[in-house]
């Protein structure tokens, strides 16, 4: 498969997923400030999910140009990553409707972790698609070895802690963990790399 074709497919699916997120937002019961305020958890859940998916897309886009070739494994790891990502509008709607519900936050957390792990697998496969004959190629390959980067393990650790807290004492902890990782790990790391 041509590299650009897979990249276009990933972009298209991510755009559809992000569009579905906004289509899941309900209309206010009354068309005034109190009607909008009643939807505050819907807007919060939407914002968390939209920016998290956006940050994921930025990372994919930033690293995709490093790849020299696409294998069948790359295609399938992309499909797995997109499969779990496609659940995001659904679980976002669940936590938007029942933000303090332990089970809904747990389900949201499981999907977040499945997406995170599948993204790591995807990056690992992209790294295999890079030749290592030159120092520059070796540098490219190392840039894609996400599982060796310290920040990704902190990211996963915070999400696991959020999931455990959601299960035990504070249901919205999973959403809070996603916000924290997004604002203090992912986005700052992306902005430093410009």
N, C-alpha and C positions, 0 to 999 in steps of 0.2 A: 504494500500500500504506500502511496505517496505520503510524505510527511505532512504536506499542507492539507490534504484531504482529511486526515485524522484531526488536525488542529481545527479545521472548520467545523467538523462534526462536534467536537468538544465545545467549541464556542457557541454553536447553535443550541445544543442541549442545555448548557448553562444559562443562556439567555432565556430559553423557554421556562426553565425552573424558576429563575428570578422574576419573570413576568407573572407566573402563576402565583407567586407569593403575594403580589399586590392585588391580584384578582380575588384572593381569599379574604381581603379586608372587607368587613361588613359595612353597610351604610349606617350612619347614626340613626337612632330612634327618633331624635328631634334634631333639626338643623340649626343648632346653636352651640355655644361653648359647652354646655352641660352634656349635650349629645356626643360631642367629640371626646369630652373628658371620660365618659362612660366607656369609650373604646381605647383607653390608654394602654391597657395590657396588650391589646391587638397591635397597636402601633409599636410598642416596645418589642414584642416578639418579632414583628415584621422587620424592624430596624436591625435587631441582633442577627437574624437569619440573612437578611440581604447583605449586610456588610461582611458577615462571615463568608458567605459564598463569593462575594466580590473579592475579598482578600485571597481566597483560594484560587480564583480565576487569575488574579494578578500574579501569584506565584507560578501557576502553570504557564501563563503567557511569557513571563520573564525567563523561564528556564527552557521553554520549548525550542527556542532558536539554537540552543546548544547541541541538540540531537542531530546526528548524522543520518541515522536510518531508523525505520520503524519495523518492528518484528510483529508476528502474530500475537506473541505474549503481550506486547505493548498495547495492541488493539484490545485484547481481552481484559487487561488490567484497567484500561480506560473505560471499558463498558461496565466493569464492576464498580469503579469509582463513580460513574454516572448513575448507575443503578441505585446505590445508596444515597447519592445526592438527590435523586428524584423523589425520595421520601421527605425531603426537607419542607416543601410546602404543607404537606399533610401534618407532620409533627409540629410545625410552627402554628398551624391552625389549632391543634389540640392544646398547646400551652397558652395560646392567645385566649382561648375560650375558658380554660381552667388553669390559670397561672399558678395557683397554690395547690394544685392537685399533684400529689406525690407520684402516682403512677404515670401521669402524662409527662412530668419532668424526667422521670426515669427513662421512659421510652425515647424522649427527645435526646437524652444523654447517650443512650445506646446508639442511636443513629449518628450523633455527632462523632462518637468514638469509632464507629464503623467507617464513616467517611474519612476520618483522620488516618486510620490504619490503611484503608484502600489507597489513599493519596500517597502514603509512604511506599506502598507496593508499586504504585505507578511510577514514582520517582526512581525507585530502585531499578525498574525495567528500563526507564529512559537512560539511566547511567550505563546500562549494558550496551545501549545503542550508540555509544561514543567510542571511537577508536582511541587508543592510549599510546599511539606511536610517538607523539611529540609532547614536550612539556605543556604546551597550550592545551592539547587534547586531554592530558592527564588532569589539568586544572579544571576543565569543563566537567569531566567525569566526577571529580570530587565535589564540585558545586551541586551536583544532583544527588549525592549520597546523603539524603535527608536524615536517614536513621542514625548517621554519625554526628549530626549537629546537636549540640547541647540544648539549644532552645526548643527543639521539637520534643525532647524528653520532658522538659519543664512544662510545655504545653499539654502533653498527654497526662502528666502527673496532676496538673491543676484540674483537668477535666475529670480524671478519675476521682479526685478528692471531691469535686462538685457533685459527681454522681453518688458517691458514698454519703455525703451530707444530705442530698435530696432523698435518699432512701431512709436515712435515720432521723434527722432532726429539722431540716429546713428545706422544704420542697423546691423553692426557686434557686437553690444553690447551683444547680446545673446551668441555668441561664446566666447566673452571675459569673460562673467559671468561664463560660464562652465570652462574655463581655470582657472579663479581665485578660484572658489570653489574647483577645483581639486587640484591645487598647494598649496593653503593656508588653506584648511579645511580637505578635504578627505584624501589625501596622508599623510600629517603630522600626522593626528589622527591615521591612520593605523600604521605608523612607531613608534609612541609612545607606542603602545599597545604590542609590541613584548616582 
